[in-house]
Amino acid sequence: MSLLRREVLASGIAGLAFAGLARHAHARSEETYINEVEGYGPLKTDPGGLLDLPEGFTYQVISQSGDTMDDGLFVPGQPDGMGCFDLGGGRVALVRNHELKGSSALHRNLGPGGLNQERINGVDASRAYDTYKDGRPLPGGTTTLVYDLESRRTVREYLSLIGTSTNCCGGITPWGSWLTCEENVELPETDDVTKPHGFVFEVPATAEGLVEPVPLKAMGRFDHEAVCIDPRTGIVYLTEDMNDGLFYRFIPNVADRLAEGGKLQAMAIRGQAGADTRNQDSRTWNVGDWLEVDWIDMQDVESPKDDLRQRGHAAGAALVARGEGLWWGTDELYMTATSGGPIRRGQVMRLQPSVDGGPDRIQLFVESTDEKMVNMADNLTIAPWGDLILCEDNYSSQIRNHIKGVTPDGKLYTIARNVFTGNAEFAGACFSPDGQVLFVNIMYPGMTLAIRGPWTSVRR
């Protein structure tokens, strides 16, 4: 039986699902968050001990690591980035990353079964992108969850990509697929793998089983985090989760066929070669500032040296403090820099690509000045009402992780708080096509939730 029941309501109908689990004690006299605008009002205590939400909101656990999927495998652990796709008939597909690395994770998360060179725990090694040198498939990849919005039921769940490593975030494409990103640069020469890693892979939302794993090598080999695509041009934007990372764009040869190659470039600030956007040790710009952008062509993008960012910075590209979440909005994109700012608790940037032949421009949209304001925002999405939704990724034993909203004016409010033992990060936030459900993952112990509530009542 699953640790959690399939439905857990914030009104307290948690039953015995959490019996014996210790609720993390956070002081009520000293709140864990700061709201700059009212939002949905204060969070209410969840008797189930999982998720505090505002009045009128509920949550449902729709999948949990360790459950048995329709292909006979276990739901893998560590769910991370995720995209939601309309399948029609009131059903959606959630294509979900699993940030797994290491053989123990494979045995724990992919289920029981025989061990030989052809199959491991029920997974056909020939369908995997890569294996360990003893023939076992690497455990990273994606699962696909089909969910019925009307019946509020998980219809199907199955493995859709296997043999990759440390699949962190990614992004949706305009043509209905999920781009999953490896935040890992292992090599056969130095690690227990047989192929190089550090690539992006594509998973169609309609795939009903394991897809052919094709690395999109022209997008570069580095610690990939997230991607988003400008639907007007087909240009792909990519973040790099390193404190000395860069921000990239990929111009494909064919807009909807990324495997056919293209040109990778890195962002530079016009007139400021090698600019430092991080504001960690010295201030380059202030909240609200706009800077003009150039793009530098990158060479040898598959280099085994893992030196793409150093070569790009030496050529004039700007430093970004752990670029993570990325989402396309209306003619612009938003990006989180998880450790940016003087207190290293995060920045949000907004990039507006030019439509008239002039330079693109980028704005420092949010910069945390207090860990209760925003604390290391990672994945993000854009709500149907236009606000940003940020997932916090902070593993402090003292400070809880939250889901935050950000108004078009850059003001923050709080939507949810993780009060489950372990205080794991939120990830994979995305909305259903009708805007009624916010889907989100909690990485440990590994669960996917559907949150419902009076979304249009936000006060800002």
N, C-alpha and C positions, 0 to 999 in steps of 0.2 A: 504494500500500500504506500502511496506517495506520502511524504512527510506532511504535505499541505493538502487540504481538500481542494477540489477544483474551483469552488467558489468561496471567497472570503470577502465579506463586506465590511467596509469601514464602520458601519453602524454597529459592528460588534458580533456579527453572526460568524464567529470563527470556530465555534464548537470546540472539539478536543484537538483540533489540528495542531495547536501550539502548546498542548499540555506539556508541562515540564520544561518548556523553553524559557530561559531567563530574559526578561525584558531589560534592555539597557536603560539604566537610570540616568536621565538627563534632567538637570535642575529646572524646575518651572519658574523659580524666582529669577533666574538669569537665562533669558531666551537664547536659543541656538541660532537665530537668524534675525536679520534686519530687513524690514520692508521699507522701501523708499516711497512706494505708493500702496494703496490699500489692497489692490489685487482682488483676491477672493476672501480676504479676512484672515483671522488667526487660524492656525492649525489646531485640530481637535485630536485628543488622545485616542489612539486605536486600541480597544481592549484586546485585539488579537496580537498586538505586539509586533506588527510588521511595518505598517505605513500610516503615518499621521497625515491627514488630508483636511482641507477646509470643510466647513459645514455644507452638507448636500452632496459631497463626493463619495464615490465608492470605488473599490478595486476588486478585481477578480484574478486569481492566479490561474493562468491558462496553460502553463507548461512548467515542468520542473525537472532539473537534471536528475537522472536516475530513473525516470519513468521509462516505460517501454514504448518505443515508437512503432509505427505500422510496418516498418521493414525488419522488425525484430531486434533492433539495436536499442541501446539505452540513449536517452537524451543526453548529449555530451554536456560537460560542465563549462563554466566561465563564458556565458553568453555575453556578447559585447555589441558591436554595431549591428544595426538592423534596418531593413527597409520594408515598407508596406505597399502592396500592389493590389489593384482592383482586379478580381477575377470574374466579376459579373455575378448576378444572382444573389447579391448580398454577401458574397464571400470574398475574403482577402487572403493573400499569401504574405506571410512574414518570412523573409529570408534573413537568417540570423547567423552572425559570426560566432565562432567559439575560439577564444584566445588561448589555445592549448599548445603546449610544447613539452615534450618529454614522454618517455615510454610509460611511466607510471600513470600519467593522465590517460593514455590510450587504454590501458587495462581497466582503469576505473570507470571510464566514461563511454566506451563503445560496446560494452557488454561481454558476456561469457562466450566461449567457443574454442575451437581448436587452434593450435599454433603451428604453422609451417611456412614455407617460403611463398606459398600461393595465397593463403588466407590467414587473417588474424582477427579473432573475435568477430567472425562473420563478415568482415570487410574484404572484398576481393582486391588483393594488392595490385593487380593489373589496372584497376580503375583509379588508383591513387596517383597524384602528381609525383610524390617521392616516397621513399621508404628509408628506414634505417638500414645500415649496412648488413644487418642480419635478415632483411626482407620484410620487417614489420612496417606497415604504413604509418607515416607521421599522423598525429591525431588532430591537427588543426584543420579547419574547413568551415562548412556551413550546413545548417539544417533548414528545412522549409516547413513551416507550420501553416496549414490552411484552417482558417477560422471563420465561422458563420456568425455574422453580426446580429442577425435576428434571434437565433436560438442561443446565442452566447456560448457556443460550443466549439471546441477544437475538433475539426473533422478528420484531419490527417496530419501526420508528422513523419519526416523521413530525412535521412542524410542526403545532401545534394552536392557536396564537394568534400573530398578527403585527400590527405597527403600533403597539405600545406602546413605552415607553422605560424603560430602567434597571430592569427587573424584578428586584428584589432577593430578597426572601423572600415569604412568604405563609402559607398554612395549609390543612389539610384540613377538610372539612365532614363532619358526621355522615351526610349523604345522598350521599356519594361524588363530590365534586368538589374541585377545587383552586382556592383564591383566590390570585391572583397580584397582587403589589403593585408599583406604580410608585414608585420613590424618585427622583422628578423632578417639578418643578413648572413646566415650560416653558409658555409662552403664545404664541399666534400674533402678538400685538402686539410681542413682543420677541425671538422665536426663530424658527428655520427650521422651523416646524411649522404645521399648519392647525387644530389643535384644542388645547384646554387639557389638561394632563397633571397627574398627582398622584392617580390613582384606583386602585381595586381592580377586578379583572375576575375572572369565574368561568369555569373550564374543567372540564366534566364529564370524569371519568376514562375514560369509555367512548367519548368522541368519537373518531371514526376519521379525522379531518382537521381543517381549520381551523374553529373555532367562530365564531359571531357575536360580535364584540367589544362588549360592553355595559358601559360604566363604571358602577360602583355609586356614584353621586355623593353619595348621602345619607350615605355613610361618611366624607365629608370629602375635601378636597383638601389634601394635605400630603405630606411625604417619608415615605411609607408604608414600613414594613419587613416586619412579620409580623402574622399574625392567628391567633386560635384561638377556638373556639366551645364554650360550655358546653352540652352536649347536653341538659341538664335544662330549660333555659330558652330556648335559641336565641340568647342574648346573645353578640355578637361582641366580642372584645377586640383592640385594635390598638396597635402600637408605632410610634414616630416616631424616625427615625434622625437626631436633631439633639442637640447637647450641651445645648441649652436646650429640649429636646422635652418633650412630655407623654405620658401614658398614657391611652388612650381606651377607651370601650366604646360599642357600637352596639346599640340595642334595636330589632329589626326589627318592622315591622308584621305580617309573616307570617314565621314562624321559618325556613322553608326556601325562601322566595322573596325573596331579599335585594334584588332589583331593584324591589320594591314599596315601598321606602323604610323609614324609621324615624327614630329619634332618636339623635343623637350626643352623648355626654357625656365630660367629662374628669375624671380622678381628682384629688381633693383630700384632704389629711390632716385629719381631724377636729380642730378646735381649733387648727390651724396653717395659716392662710390663706397660700397661696403658698409652702408648705414646699419646701425643697431637699433631695431624697433623695440627692443625688450624693456627699456627704461629700468633695468635692474640696478645698475651701478651709476649711471648718469642718465639724464633725461634728454631724449631726442625729440619727443613731441608730447603734446598734451591732449587730453580727452577733447574731442571735437575737431582737432586739427586734420586737415586733408593734405596729402602729399601726392605729387605726380609720380607715375610709375613707368619704368622701362622694363623690357624683358631681354635677358641675356641667353643666347644659344648655348646649350650644354653639349659637350662632346664626351664620347666614351661612356655612355650612360649606363652600361652594364658592367662597369669596371669591378673586378673582384677585390679591389683595395678598399671599398667602402669610403671613398674619398670625394664623392660627388659634391657634398656640401662644402668641403674645404676648397675644392677647385672653383666652385661657383662663387664663394665669398671672395676668394683672391681675385676673381674677375670682376668684382663689384656688386655681387648680389647681397641683399639685405639679410641680416640675421633675424630669426623669429624664435621666440622662446617656447619650444615644444608646441608647434602647430598641431592641433588635434581636430576638433569638430569643424565641419564644413557643410554649408547648405546653401543651395541656390534659392533666392527669393524672386522679387519682381525686378528684373533687369540689374540685379546686384547679388553678391554673395556675402555671407558672414562666416567668420573663422574665429575659433578660440585659440589663444596662445596660453596654454595652461599654467605656465610658471612665469608669465610676464608681469612687469610692474615692480615698484620698489619693495613691496612686501612679498613678491613672487607668488601671488595668489591668483593671478590670471588677468588676461586682457581679452576683449572681443574687438575684432577689426571688421571693417566693411569695405569691400572692394567694388568699385563701379567701373566695369569695362567701357571703353569709349565706343560710341556709335557713329561718330562723325570723323574718324581718322585722327583725332587728337590723342593725347596720352590717357591711359587709364589712371584712376586715382584711388587712393586708399585712405581710410579714416580710422583713427583710434576712437572706437565707439564706446567702450566701457573699459575701465581699469580699476581693479579692486583696491580699496584702501582699508578694508576691514574683512577679516576672514568670515565674519557673519554676514557680510554683504554678498560676496561670492567667493567660493573657496575652491580654486583649481577646477574650473569648468572644463569639461572634456567634450563629449558628444553634444550636438545641438540639432534642433530642427526649428522650422518656422510654423507657428500655429495658423489655422485658417483665419483668425482675426488679426494676423499681422505681427504678433509679438514673437520674440525669440523664446525658445524653451531650452534651458541649459541643464545638463546633467553634471553634478559635482563628482569628482574623482579624488577624494582625499581620504587617506587611511589613518588619520589621527584617531587615537583611542578616546580622545576627549571631545572632538567636534564631529557632529553628525553630518552625513551627506544629505543634500537636498536636491530637489528639482526646482529651478528658478524660472520665473518669467521675466522678460525684459521688454519694456514698452518701446515704441518707435522713438521716444525721447531719451532712451537709455536708462530708464528708471527700473529698479529691480523689485520684485515681489516673490513670495514663496508659495509653491504649489504643493510640495510633498516633502516629507522627512523620513529617512530610513531609520527605524528604531529597532530593527532586528539585530539580534546578537551578531557581532562581527562588523557591522557598519560598512558593508561593501559599497562599491561605487554603483551609481545608476549609469545605464548605457542604452544606446539603441532607441532613443525616443523618436517616435514617428506617429502620425495621426492616420486614422482610417479615412477613406475618401470622403465620407459624409461629415467629417470633422467632429464626430460625437465621441470617439474613443482615442485616448492617448495610450499607445503601447510603449512599454519600457521594460528593460531588463535590470535585474539586480544580479551582479556577477557572482556573489557567493551568498548562499549555497547553490545558486544557479536557478533563477526563475524568471518567467516572462509574465507580465501583468497587463491587464486592460483596465484603464482608469476612466470612469465616466463621471459627469457632473455638469453643472450649469455653466459651461465654458463661456457663453456670451455675456455673462453677468460681470465680467472682470471690470473693476473700478480703477481707473488710472488717471 
